[in-house]
Amino acid sequence: MSDTQRPSVRRRRLSEELRRLRVSAGMTLESTATATEWSVGKVSNIETGVRLRPSVVEVRALLDVYNVTDEGRREALFAITRQAGKKGWWTKYSDVFPDEFPVLESDATAISTYQPMIIPGLLQTPGYVELLTRSGNLVRDPIDIQRVVDARRRRQEILRGEDRTELWAVIDAGAIERLRATPDVCREQVGHLADLADNGDGVTIQVVPFSAGIHAGAKGSFVLMDFDAADPVVYLEMDQDGLFLEETDEVIRYRNLFNHLVSRSLGVDESVAYLREIFKAV
């Protein structure tokens, strides 16, 4: 399937959820078509998300047929339906984002992430973003670097406001200790982390100390995203793009891994103390 034919992440989530609701209601494509007075092809196309983006009216009709009465769930699906046809802010930064990760991130109600090498993107300061961009690309035009910084700031807006996303970040001490080589960036970044963790305003930060030794998270970073009206998704970032894991057993495996990493980490207060100590030392 070409990129132009492939449904967006939002459309795919909506289509899969509608299919699950149909199956849970014990209905076939044919019985759904009969109940809605649509063609079987129309119902099938809505569930594949390739040729037809459903309207709120059509989704409402399906939810009525499937006897979905929970108003919160219905409204959440209506919201996804409305958003599925919209272009988000990230479309202006196609050169920065290699895939549709910011689409899912912006829809998530809760995010749990583990990073062994770098500070999570939602917690990065401008100085750190610039340092990371220069280091990863060797030579970059100042305009390109500023676009990366601007895109990161835009992403971080999900942590603010009444409907902010809950973030729980577990960071390996190596990602933080590595910053000592750049004192100015180190002070800015660890101070920012400590302040966020101290505020406790929807952001939880824990550090995995070196004393934890070799642990199960040594294989790499991951992001676990939870949503109101869809199943959770795990995102694994690669060099050029990322991998989305949506199967139940895969999600459970990474949720268990995250819980294991939390158990090997310093507590929140201890993590803040550790960060403050580094801030004073550099």
Secondary structure, 3 states (H helix, E strand, C coil): CCCCCCCCHHHHHHHHHHHHHHHHCCCCHHHHHHHHCCCHHHHHHHHHCCCCCCCHHHHHHHHHHCCCCCHHHHHHHHHHHHHHCCCCHHHHHCCCCCCCHHHHHHHCCEEEEEECCCCCHHHCCHHHHHHHHHHHHCCCCHHHHHHHHHHHHHHHHHHCCCCCCEEEEEEEHHHHHHHHHCHHHHHHHHHHHHHHHHHCCCEEEEEECHHHCCCHHHHCCEEEEECCCCCCEEEEECCCCEEEECCHHHHHHHHHHHHHHHHHCCCHHHHHHHHHHHHHHC
